[in-house]
Amino acid sequence: MEEGPLTRHVRIQFRGPWVGLAVLVGLLVAMLGATNALAAPTIGPSGSAFYTPPSPLPSGAPGTLVWYRPTTVSLGPAAPAVDAWDVLYLSTDVDGNTFPVTGTVIVPTAAYSGGGTRPVIDYAYGTQGLAQRCAPSLQLAAGTEYDASATLASLEKGYAVVATDYRGYTTGSKPTYVSAADEGDAVLDVDRAAAQIPGSGVSLSAKTFIWGYSQGGGAATYAGESQPSYAPEINLTGVAAGGVPADLISVLNFSNNSVDSAFVMYSVLGLLNANPFIAPGAVLNSQGLAYAATLENDCALQDVGPPNSDQDIDSFLINPIETLLANPTFSQLVASNDINASTPPVPVPYFQYSGEYDEFVPLTQQVALKQAECSLGVTDDYHLYPSDHLITDPAAVPDVLTWIGNLLAGQPAPSTCNLNEPLPAGARTAPEFGDLTVPLNDWALGGSMTLKKLGLSLAVPSTASITASADITSGQFSGAATIPPITDTIKILGIPLSTTVDLTLTGPLTGSVSLNPSTGVLSLSGSSSANVTIKSAGIGPFTIPLGCRTKSAVPLSVNISQPVGQLIGAKFSASGTTTFPQLTGCGILGPILSLLVSGSGNPYTLTISEPPAIPF
């Protein structure tokens, strides 16, 4: 067959006897890398010139540090003091060719208190977008990185964090989105580069954990699978990956025409950028080339809603995507980026997690990845979170860090490979069309209201809950709360009375919700009101039924503004003050009770938090 733009070389993974040869090659690479590390690293230029690699590129093994410079990162007021560096280093593409890539290295200034060498978190960031300004290093510096929760929480634990920008973001090239080999190699090579920064304290012998979510989950898993052959000198101790796009064909078919359709085009463009033997004009029609040009100026949060969501990607292709995937070379190209039983297993304990309502990455293929890894003998600890793709990202951070801490402490790695339960009845197995809606099903509702005159705080019972829906596209939020009776003790004229209070919302909590595409700030503003009834009061076993209630409803409002990159765990908090009305129906105690409880300036707090994940 005549060679054409869709019939040339693609990278193939070798297994069996080739693995030994690959390990030998990896050891030679490690030796070369160690030799190269003896050369004095170079301080890179200031400003944007840092991101323009020298021409020609210097020779060197993968992971060679070309240059570096001190930088600052903006992770919010809770972030510990750190030293940080931008790095430009060498990595390899799908054909083994050398290319430059940038990244960030962040190390707490405080000495590590956990004993031994400071552990390293090699974090693979989730989908960033296609424009250069979307690169993690630039967004970390600007304080706009929406996927920074894992970085922030890891630094708070005293761990070093190294992170790649992936190929093409900042070096005058184009991103190779979802090209697993490109991404996985860049993830491993940034660890090598970090160890060459004078005074960084990052060591290849340190216990290292590769971690990533969404696009980063795929990159982290691929990096873990290839580490024994590609970078055996790294002391890999565990891999954590969530929302993994393991089966690209399944992901593309699931996401087309949905809220996630822009990322389908990201994937097509990423694979074309990774494999320049396929010209974009051989795949995209004129409308598709124009759409691609638009997306190449966007960051990810700009493309999760209109006008770039709910697009039929077939309308941008010369041939329908089914025809394109039927082409042997293109299908092999896509399949070569799959992560499944045909690839090497993750060689260390694996923490895998997903959202039960994931609207971006099909849940069924994530479960299939777990089964594939388990079949290969991997210690896979899979957790299913009762949330969507967006919320699962920060929700899992505390659990991943607990898992990492237990491994560092020498505890045996847990596994859920013996669990083969069906998906929960409400789990998403079909795409989401139309508006991007984040469900909050049976989230825990907490908080308290303080009666200022009495100095008494009435706590919301631990069994209270809220079910709500946040429509990111329309900007509407609506929820209904279930609050059991509150039992507490109040003092009236010095006499302690055991009381039971009903707090009943007069209607749903309604308001607005938004996710700022530039800053990554999640804002929610809602209001409702509640009728308060004192059902009974008594001393010890003697209780008097009461029908004492507020003459009007107590107004309540919720105002939340939180950068999602600083959200560790899925818990939101709000506070305010409210006016407690006069009471009625209290009998002879009415005037006294009204005097003691009514008035303005009564503070309250509200929290809503996601239920815990289930082992799956």
Summary of the structure (lengths in Angstrom):
residues: 616
radius of gyration: 27.3
end to end distance: 47.3
largest distance: 98.6
contacts: 2175
relative contact order: 0.10
helix: 29%
strand: 31%
